[in-house]
Amino acid sequence: MNTKGLAGGKLGKSAGGQGDGEGARAAGATPVDARRIDAFAFARLGKEAQGSVPLVRLTRFVDGLPEQPAGEAGLAHWSVRGEEGKSGLLAGQPLLHLHVRANPVVVCQRCNAPFAYPVDSEVLLQLVKSEDDLDDGFASGEHSGGIEDEGDEDEEGKGFVSNLPEKVVGSHHFDLLAQVEDELILSVPYVPKHDVCPGAQANAGEAPPEEPVVKRPSPFAVLEQLKHKD
């Protein structure tokens, strides 16, 4: 998972008041309530779902951001695929592959102008049964000799940023949109900036003003004047 983030406190707040996952559908075209899924069954059965949610409904994420656009430009798109791990220490473990795409409007901290920051983030989540299981070993960024970097990345990672999963507490009433919102929070830098600010780009295209040319007197002319003084 991308570890850049907005204010860390956003992750600790309640996910209440967010979107209802309208447009969320499973692979079989059955509507899915993204705020209430049986996460363990979803992984065990290898289900898939996708949907979108207006950014304005992700209240933790938009806190402190400028007004988000309406319509398609203001949507966060997500997709999720469940499976059980096939090898190594992940064998038999319930996993969720989550993909989030959005273009939230943020404010450049260099020129103070708003701009759309593209987010295209993928994360592998490992479901655990309790908070006590969150710190019991190899996941969440810790490395283990029982996991082969290359092999497991091919089987489990599917091109994700890391072959090691992020552990989350699963449930039979799992709020998937809270995970979507967390991923957005972690994907936007704390100090967003343009690669090149519009004003700086315009100034770079302008030629610098020419300095007036100052003619220096010829040294021979100076010598000639000194001779006449004598």
C-alpha positions in Angstrom: 0.0 0.0 0.0 1.2 3.5 -0.7 2.3 4.9 2.6 2.0 8.5 1.8 -0.9 10.1 3.5 -3.0 13.0 4.6 -3.4 13.7 8.3 -2.9 10.5 10.1 -6.0 11.1 12.3 -8.3 10.5 9.4 -7.6 6.8 9.5 -8.7 6.5 13.1 -12.1 8.2 12.7 -15.4 6.4 12.1 -16.3 5.7 8.5 -19.9 6.7 9.0 -21.6 9.1 6.6 -19.9 7.7 3.5 -21.4 6.6 0.3 -23.8 3.7 0.0 -21.8 2.0 -2.8 -24.4 2.8 -5.4 -23.5 1.2 -8.7 -21.7 -1.6 -6.8 -22.1 -5.0 -8.6 -20.6 -8.4 -8.3 -19.4 -10.4 -11.3 -22.8 -12.1 -11.5 -24.5 -8.7 -11.8 -26.0 -9.1 -8.3 -26.1 -5.7 -6.4 -23.6 -5.5 -3.5 -23.9 -3.3 -0.5 -20.3 -2.3 -0.2 -20.8 -1.1 3.4 -21.9 -4.6 4.6 -20.3 -7.7 3.0 -19.4 -11.0 4.5 -15.7 -10.6 3.9 -14.6 -14.1 4.8 -17.3 -15.7 2.5 -16.4 -13.2 -0.2 -12.7 -14.4 -0.1 -13.5 -18.1 0.3 -15.9 -18.2 -2.7 -13.6 -16.1 -4.9 -16.2 -13.4 -5.5 -15.6 -10.2 -7.4 -17.4 -6.8 -7.2 -16.9 -3.3 -8.5 -18.6 0.1 -8.1 -18.2 3.8 -7.5 -18.9 6.3 -4.8 -19.0 10.1 -4.8 -15.9 11.6 -3.2 -18.1 14.0 -1.2 -19.6 11.1 0.7 -16.1 10.0 1.9 -16.2 12.5 4.7 -12.9 11.5 6.4 -11.1 11.8 3.0 -12.5 15.2 1.9 -12.1 16.8 5.3 -9.7 19.8 4.6 -9.9 19.4 0.8 -11.5 21.9 -1.5 -15.0 21.3 -3.0 -15.0 18.2 -5.1 -16.6 18.2 -8.6 -20.0 16.7 -9.3 -20.7 13.9 -11.8 -18.1 11.4 -13.2 -15.1 13.6 -12.3 -16.1 13.4 -8.6 -16.4 9.6 -8.4 -14.1 7.1 -6.8 -14.1 3.8 -8.7 -13.2 0.6 -6.9 -13.1 -3.1 -7.6 -12.4 -6.0 -5.3 -11.6 -9.7 -5.9 -11.5 -12.3 -3.1 -9.5 -15.5 -2.9 -7.7 -17.8 -0.5 -3.9 -17.7 -0.6 -2.3 -20.5 -2.6 1.3 -20.7 -1.3 3.8 -19.9 1.5 2.5 -18.4 4.7 -0.5 -17.1 2.8 -1.8 -20.6 1.9 -5.4 -20.8 2.9 -5.5 -17.2 4.2 -8.5 -15.1 3.1 -7.4 -12.3 0.8 -9.0 -9.3 -0.9 -7.4 -7.6 -3.9 -8.6 -4.0 -3.8 -8.2 -1.4 -6.7 -9.1 2.2 -6.2 -9.1 5.0 -8.9 -10.1 8.6 -8.4 -9.1 12.2 -9.3 -9.7 14.2 -6.1 -9.2 17.9 -6.2 -6.4 19.1 -3.8 -4.6 22.4 -3.3 -1.0 22.8 -4.4 1.1 23.8 -1.4 3.6 25.6 -3.7 1.3 27.9 -5.7 -2.0 27.5 -3.7 -4.0 26.6 -6.8 -6.4 23.6 -6.9 -5.7 20.7 -9.2 -6.8 17.1 -9.7 -4.5 14.6 -8.2 -4.7 11.2 -9.9 -5.0 8.1 -7.7 -4.6 4.6 -9.1 -3.8 2.4 -6.2 -3.9 -1.4 -5.6 -3.6 -3.1 -2.3 -3.7 -6.7 -1.1 -5.6 -7.2 2.2 -5.4 -10.2 4.5 -8.4 -10.7 6.6 -7.9 -11.6 10.3 -10.4 -12.4 13.0 -9.4 -10.0 15.7 -7.1 -7.1 16.5 -4.8 -9.5 18.3 -4.0 -11.1 15.0 -2.8 -7.8 13.4 0.7 -7.9 14.9 1.5 -11.6 14.8 4.1 -11.9 12.1 4.8 -11.5 8.5 2.2 -9.1 7.1 1.7 -5.4 7.1 5.1 -4.6 5.7 7.2 -7.1 7.8 9.3 -9.5 5.8 9.5 -13.3 6.5 11.8 -15.9 5.2 8.8 -18.1 4.5 7.6 -15.9 1.7 9.5 -15.9 -1.6 9.5 -12.3 -3.1 9.2 -13.2 -6.7 7.1 -16.4 -6.6 4.5 -15.0 -4.2 4.3 -11.8 -6.0 3.3 -13.7 -9.2 0.7 -15.8 -7.4 -0.6 -13.4 -4.7 0.5 -9.9 -5.7 -0.8 -9.8 -9.2 1.4 -6.7 -9.9 0.5 -5.0 -6.5 3.0 -2.6 -4.9 4.0 -5.2 -2.4 3.7 -9.0 -2.3 3.0 -8.8 1.4 -0.6 -8.0 2.4 -2.0 -5.4 4.7 -3.8 -7.0 7.6 -7.3 -5.8 8.4 -9.9 -7.2 10.8 -12.6 -8.9 8.7 -16.2 -9.6 9.7 -19.5 -10.8 8.3 -20.6 -7.2 8.1 -17.4 -5.8 6.6 -17.4 -2.1 5.5 -15.5 -2.3 2.1 -16.1 1.5 1.5 -14.1 2.2 4.6 -11.2 0.4 3.0 -11.6 2.3 -0.2 -11.6 5.6 1.8 -8.5 4.5 3.8 -6.7 3.7 0.5 -7.5 7.2 -0.9 -6.3 8.8 2.3 -3.0 6.9 2.1 -2.5 7.6 -1.6 -2.7 11.4 -1.5 0.5 13.1 -0.2 0.3 15.2 2.9 1.8 18.2 0.9 0.5 17.9 -2.6 2.2 19.9 -5.3 2.1 20.3 -9.1 5.0 18.7 -10.9 5.3 22.1 -12.5 3.1 24.9 -11.3 1.1 26.7 -14.1 2.6 30.1 -13.2 6.2 28.8 -13.2 5.6 27.1 -16.5 4.4 30.4 -18.0 7.3 32.3 -16.7 9.7 29.6 -18.0 8.4 30.3 -21.5 9.1 34.0 -21.3 12.6 35.3 -22.3 14.3 37.2 -19.4 14.4 41.0 -20.0 17.6 42.1 -21.6 19.9 44.2 -19.6 20.9 47.6 -21.1 24.3 47.4 -22.8 26.8 49.6 -21.2 29.6 50.7 -23.6 33.0 50.7 -22.0 35.5 53.2 -23.3 38.4 51.9 -25.3 41.7 51.7 -23.3 43.4 53.4 -26.3 41.0 56.3 -26.2 41.7 56.7 -22.4 45.4 56.8 -23.1 44.9 59.4 -25.9 43.0 61.6 -23.4 45.8 61.3 -20.9 48.3 62.5 -23.5 46.3 65.6 -24.3 46.1 66.5 -20.6 49.9 66.5 -20.4 
